Amino acid sequence: MHTPFAGIPGALLLTVTPDELQATIHEAVSAAFREHLSTDTPQSTADDLLTAQETARLLHITRLTLREMEKRQELLPVRIGRRVLYRRSDIDNALRQGEGR
């Protein structure tokens, strides 16, 4: 039910049930969340770090071959603590060099 609200010119006072209010809030929050995800989700960048497994899969090689590439200094990892990671830009370069062979 819509009735004029005397406190604010042009405003209306709405009567809603708790279920209607909950549904309205849910819809508004869901829409805001979807918008946030579509605009603020980081895209893949050249400086992304990938695990050895992800890198081997991307290069279509085994992890042993990846280790051999490291020994030959063809693809050097970034070590963070015990983690061994590879820069996406280095992987892309390795892929380009592989195309020339």
JONORRA-V346585 format. One record per residue. N is the residue number from 1. D_CENTER is the distance of its C-alpha to the mean C-alpha in Angstrom with 2 decimals. Layout:
# JONORRA-V346585
N&D_CENTER + N&D_CENTER
This chain:
# JONORRA-V346585
1&43.42 + 2&43.21 + 3&45.68 + 4&45.99 + 5&44.88 + 6&47.56 + 7&45.53 + 8&43.31 + 9&44.86 + 10&43.17 + 11&41.09 + 12&41.40 + 13&41.48 + 14&39.72 + 15&40.72 + 16&37.98 + 17&37.87 + 18&35.46 + 19&33.75 + 20&33.40 + 21&31.99 + 22&29.45 + 23&28.42 + 24&28.16 + 25&26.03 + 26&23.73 + 27&23.36 + 28&22.74 + 29&20.08 + 30&18.29 + 31&18.52 + 32&17.27 + 33&14.24 + 34&13.43 + 35&14.09 + 36&11.94 + 37&8.80 + 38&9.99 + 39&10.78 + 40&8.64 + 41&4.96 + 42&4.83 + 43&6.09 + 44&7.56 + 45&10.59 + 46&13.93 + 47&13.76 + 48&10.92 + 49&12.88 + 50&13.45 + 51&15.95 + 52&19.37 + 53&18.87 + 54&15.77 + 55&17.77 + 56&20.91 + 57&19.39 + 58&18.06 + 59&21.53 + 60&23.37 + 61&25.33 + 62&26.19 + 63&25.18 + 64&28.83 + 65&28.69 + 66&25.64 + 67&27.82 + 68&30.67 + 69&28.62 + 70&27.91 + 71&31.67 + 72&32.50 + 73&30.01 + 74&28.33 + 75&24.85 + 76&24.68 + 77&22.13 + 78&20.88 + 79&22.23 + 80&20.83 + 81&23.35 + 82&23.86 + 83&20.50 + 84&20.78 + 85&17.76 + 86&17.77 + 87&16.45 + 88&14.82 + 89&17.52 + 90&20.22 + 91&19.19 + 92&19.33 + 93&22.72 + 94&23.94 + 95&23.17 + 96&25.09 + 97&27.93 + 98&28.14 + 99&28.69 + 100&31.72 + 101&33.49
